[in-house]
Structures are given as structure tokens and as C-alpha cells.
Amino acid sequence: MSRTEPAEPAVGAPPAAGPVGSGGRTRQRPPALRLLARPEVGVFLGALAVLVFFLIAAPSVRQGGSMATVLYQSSTIGIMALPVALLMIGGEFDLSAGVAVVTSALTASMLSYQLTVNVWTGVLVALLVSLGAGAFNGWMLVRTGLPSFLVTLGTFLILQGVNLAVTKLVTGNVATDDISDMDGFDQAKALFASSFGVGGVQVKITVVWWLVFAALATWVLLRTRYGNWVFAVGGDRESARAVGVPVTFTKVTLFMLVGFGAWFVGMHQLFSFNTVQSGEGVGQELIYIAAAVIGGCLLTGGHGSAVGPVFGAFMFGMVNQGIVYAGWNPDWFKAFLGVMLLGAVLVNLWVRRTAIRR
């Protein structure tokens, strides 16, 4: 299959070193240094350090059930962090991702309950709504040229208001009605919110979906023409356009991928708890973005991977649950996240400089 060559490197790896010259400035770097320049290596080492720390500080983490809970918490963040990371590699970010999760769940729940239809009807309509919201963000971005910060901030406020107002109007409450006794609920729950046993430990299906989506995103980034386009538009939009990259298509579809992620996580929340609180989701977008940044994605775009955010999300889940298992005050959670985020930014800065050093 032919591949479109972008103006910027199509992977988040350092450029190949030039020939070794006796008097030249370019020299071959050691393999270990080239490995450390990979965007996901730094966060892997950080995740390993966090895991070891809590294995020592909170012995209960060593139990299978505790680790299953950590992976579950990580997966609910990680599923959304993946499309958010792809969008950031493409040079944009989405502030509406958190409330979009709740919007998809509210749509499926209220449509199914109020119209007394099979819940799969609500699920499919919610998918269309989520993809439509993502397409709107992308279309507004490319049509107006406004920063994604402003476009998605507007969408965030719109969705937050609509979530609350429409839910109160339709249900007379801030939460949706219980749909657990409706047709299709059991089948949908099996897909989005079921559990399965592994060695006597119950593991949530979201962990499997998380790893499957991560593998798929990695393949797309590194082995497809679309992956080249993502890195190209994030590195230099105009240069990418000049060599034939469909910038508009790439930007819009990246926002739609975030919409798909919001739909999937929203369905998980709905079929896990049978009902949805309309005011939830605010602030989650920052968690998704932080997981992507900790995973090696740059806010300036053009650099990152799909593997890094997996470890970034794991760090979030490990800290979140590790503090509980250690018996510490959970108020320290945000402090830990701040330290991790700042540390990740510094590591990413070093990685970026290493990647371009000759």
C-alpha cells in the first residue's frame, strides 16, 4: 500500500542518526539513548515506579481483586485517553470530552425509557449524537480557524447546560430513570459493563476493550496512511496540506473518534449503574488530557504514541486506588496527579530535545 509522506516524521520516534564522520558533528547515539527517546518509555518507567511504590506502601494492592480494581479504574480513563491522545498528536484537544460522555449516556437512557423502545435503539441514537458532536467540533475548527480550546470550550458549556436542562424537562429530576428492566438491557450490559473471571478474580470487560482499542490505535498510527496524516497535520498543517494530506478530513475524523470514545464510556456508565446523573462529567476532560500528556503527547502536536497513554491511565488508576488501599487521606489524590503531570511535562521536554538532537 502506498504511503503519503508527511512534512514531519510519521512516528513519535527520534530521526535516524546520520553517518559517523571523523570530524563531523553528527554521531551515532547509543541504543539505550535512542530507546529512551521513545515517547512511551518515560511514562512506562514512571508507571513502574508508581506500581512498586504502592506495592510497598499498600500491601493490599498485591491481592488479585485489588489489582483488578486498579485496572478497571485505569480502563475507564484509558478508553477515553486514547482518542484524546490521537487528537493531541493531530495538534488539537477537546475540552468537551468529559460532558460528552454524560451526554451519550443521557441520550440512550432517556430515549429508551421515554419512548419505551429496545435499549439498543437508544444506544445507536446516542452513537449518532456523539459522532455528530465530534463532527461539529471538527467542522467549526476548520471552517473558522479558531483554536480548538475556544471551539470545544463552547461545546462544553452547551452540552453541560443541555444535559441538565433537558434531563429536568423530560424526567422532572436531575437523573434518568432506571432502565434495567427494559428489552435489550442484559445484552447491552454484557457488551459494555460485564465482568468475567480470571483465576477466581472478577475483571471488568472494559479492561479488555481498553487493550483492544490501544492495539488498534497503535496499528493505525504506525502502519496506516491515516496515521501518517495524523502526525503530519499535528506537526505542520500547511506543509501537510502542500504534500496532499487531507487536513480537513483528518481533523474532523479525529474529533469524531473522541465522540466515539465518549459514547463507549457513556454506555459503560449507563449499563453499570442503570441510571445517569446529568451533572456529572465536568472536570473529566482534564483527566483525559493529563493522561495523554503523561503518556508522552505534546500539547503542540506532532509527537506521541497510543501506548504511552495506556501507561498514563494506569498511573491514574494506580494512584487513585493506591491511596485508598494505603489508608491515606484521598484529598492527596489531586496533589499526586499534579506532581505526576509536572514530572511528565519535564520528562517529555527532555525526550523531545533528545529526539531532535544530532
N, C-alpha and C positions, 0 to 999 in steps of 0.2 A: 504494500500500500504506500503510495506516495505521501510524503510528509511536507507540510508547509514550514519553511524555516523562518522563525521569528527574528526580530531585530535583537532580542535579548536571549540569553540561554534558556532553553526549554525545560530545564530541570533546576532544582534548588541545590545543585552541587557546584563546587568551585570549577573554574575553567581549567582545562588541561594545561599542564606546565609546558613551557616552551623547551627547545633544545638546550642542552647544557653547553655552555660556552666557557672557554678558559678565562676570558676577560669580560664576559657579558654580565648583565645584572640579573638575568633570569636563571634560576637553578631549580633542579628537581626537588620538590618538598618530600619529606619522609611520608610513607604511607599512613602512619598514625596521625599526622597533622592533616592530611587530606581527609581522613575519616572523620576527625573532629570537626571539620568544616561543613559536614553534612548538617542540614537544619534540624534533623530529628535526634542527633546523637547527644547534644547537650541536654535536651529535656529527658531523654532516656536515663542519663546518669542522674539527673535531678530526681526523677521518679523513683529510681532505685534507692537513692539516698533517703527519700521520704519513707519508702516502704521499710527499709532497715530501721530507721529511727522509730517508727511506730511499732514494729515487731519487738523492739526492746522496751519502749516506753509503755506499751499497752499489750501485754501478753495475750489477752483475749483475741487479738487480731489474728493470731495463729490458728484459731479454730476455723474449720471449713465454712460454717454458717456465717461467721463474721466477714470472711473474705468474699463470700457470695454477696453479702450486703454492700460491701465496698464496690464490687464490680457492678452491681445494679445501680448504685448512685452514680458511678462513673459513666455507665452506658446512657443514662437519661440526659447527661450533659454532652457526652461524646457524639451521640447521633446528630445533635444539632451543631456541635462544634465542627463537624466535617464539612458541611456545605458552607458554613460561615468562613472556614479556612480557605476553601476554594475561592470564595468571593473575595477574600482579602488578598490572595495571590493574584487575583484579577484586578487588584487596585482599588476595591471598594469595600464598604462594610455596611451592615444593616442594623439600625437601632430598633427596628420594629419586630425583630425575631422573637423576643420573649412574649409579647402580647399576641403575636400571630399564632403561637401555639394554642393559646386560650381561645382565640377566635375560631380556629378549626374545630376544637372540641365543642364549643358552644353551638356552632352551626350544625354539627352532626347530631348533637343531643336534642336541641330544640326542634329541629326539622323532623326528626324521627318521632319524638313524643307528641308534638302538637298535631302532626298530620297522621299519627298512628300508622306509620309505614314501617317496613322492614328496616332495621338499623343500617343495613348496607346501603340503602338509598341515601341516608344521611351521611354516611362515610364518603360516598362518591361525590356528593354535592360539596362536602367540606374540602375534598381534594381540589375540586374546581375552584372553589373560593380561595384556597391557599395559593394555588398556582396563579390565579388571577391577581392576587395582591402582590406576588413577586414580580409578575409581568408588568404591573403598573409601576412599581418602583423602578424597574429597569427602563421602561419606556420614558418615564419622567426624567430619568437621569440623562439618557442620550438625547432626548428632544430639547431639554432646557439647558444642559451643560452645567446644572447646579451640582455642588458637591453632594455625594451620597449621604453625608451627615445631615444636610438640610432636608433632602428628599425623604429619607427614612425617619427622621425626627417627626416630620409632618404625618407620615403614615402611622407612626407610633401613637401620636396623640389622637388621630382619627379612630384607630382601632380600639384604643383604650376607652374612649368615650362611647363608641358604638357597642362595645362589649357590655358595658354597664347599662346603658340606656335601653338597648333592645332586650336584654335579659329581664330587666324590671318590667318593661312594657308587655312582654309575652308571658312571663311566668308570675309576675307580681312579686318577685323576690330577687335576691342577688345571686342565686344559684339555680341551676336547672333541676328538673325533676329526675327521679331515679328511673333509668331505662333498663334495669337488669331483667325485667320480666317480658321484654319485647322480643319479637321474632328476629332471629339472626344474632342476638347478643352473644350467645355462647360461642358461635363460630368466630365472631369478630374478636372476642376476648382471647380465644385460642391463638389467633394470629398476632395480636398486639400486646397482650398482657398476661399470657400464661406462664407457667413455671414447669420445669422438668427436673428430674432427679439425676444427680451425678454423685456416685459414692455415698448415698444417703443424705446429700445436701441439695436443697431446692435452689435452682438457678433460674433467674428470670429470662424469658425469651429475648428481652431487649439486649442482653449481653451478646447473644448470637447475632442479632441484627446489626449491632454496633460493629462487630468484627467483619461481618459480610460487607457492610457499607464501606468500611475502611479499606478493605481489599479492593473493592470495586473502584473507589476513588483513586487509590494508588495506581491501579492499572490505567485508568483514564488519563491521569496526569502524565505518566511516564511512557505510555505505549500507544497513545492515540493522537491524531491530528488535533482534536479538540483540546487535549492537554497542552499542546504547543501553543494553541491560541490563547489559553488562559494565562500562561506565563508571558506571552508576547504583549497582550493588552495591559497586563499589570506592570510590565517593565517600561514600555513606551507606547502609548496608544497610537500616536501619529506615525511612528515608524512601523508599527504593526499594520496599520491601515495601508501604508505605502507599499508593503510587500504582499498585499492581498488578503490579510486576515479579516474576516467579517466581524468587526469590532462590535457593532450594534447587536448582532445575533449572540455573540459571546457574552456580552454584559447582561442582556436580558435573560438569557438562559441561566446564568449564574444566580441571578436573583430568584428565578423560578425554582432552582434547586434548594435555596433557602426555604422557599414556600413549601416544597415537598417535605423537607425535614421538619418544618413546623407542623405540617399535617400529621406526619407519622408520630411525633412525640405527643401531639394533641390527642390522637386516637389512643395512644397508650394510657394517658392520664384518664381519659373518659372511661375506658373499659377496665381500668384498675379500680376506680372509685365510684363508678356508676353515675356520678354527677359531677358538675363543674362549677367552681366559684368564678364569677365573672370578673372579679377584681384582681385575679392572680396574674402572674407573668411579668409584672413590672420589675425591672432590675435583672431579669434572667439574661437579657441580651448582653449585658456586661460580662456575665459569667461565660457565655459562649465565646465572646470576643477574647476575653482573657485566656481561655483555654487554648485558643488558636495562637495567640501571641506567645504564650508559654511554650507552645509546640513548635515555635520557630518561624511563624509567619510574620512578615514585616507589615507595619501599617502603611508603608509606602508602596507595597505591592511588588509583584515580580519575583518573590522568593518565598520558599516554604515547601511543605510536603503534606500528605494526608496522614502519614504515620505519626508525625510529631504531635498533632492534636489528640491522638489516641492516648499518648503518654501524658499530655497536658490534662485531659479529662480525668485520667486515672489519679493524677496528683490531687485534683479537686476532691474526688470521691474518697481518696485515702485520708486526706486532711479532715474532711467533713466528718467521716465516721471515726477516724482515729482519735480525734479529740473526745468524742463521746466514750469510746472504749477505754480511754486513758482516765476518764473521770474528771476531766478538766472543765472549766467554765466554757461553754460553747460560744460565748462572746468573743473568744480569742480566734474564732474561725476567720473572720474578716482580716484580722491582723496577719494571720498566716498567709492568707491569699495575697495581701499587699506585699509581703516580703517575697513570696514566690514570683509575683508579677514583676516587681522591680529587679529581682535577680535574673529573671528570664530575659528582660529587656537588655540588661548588661551583657548577658551571655550571647544573645542574638547579635548585639553590636559587635562583639568580638568575632563571632562566626562570620558576619558579613565582611568585616575587614580582612579576615583570613581568606575568605573565598575570592576576594578581588586582588589580594596581594600577589605580586610576581617575584 
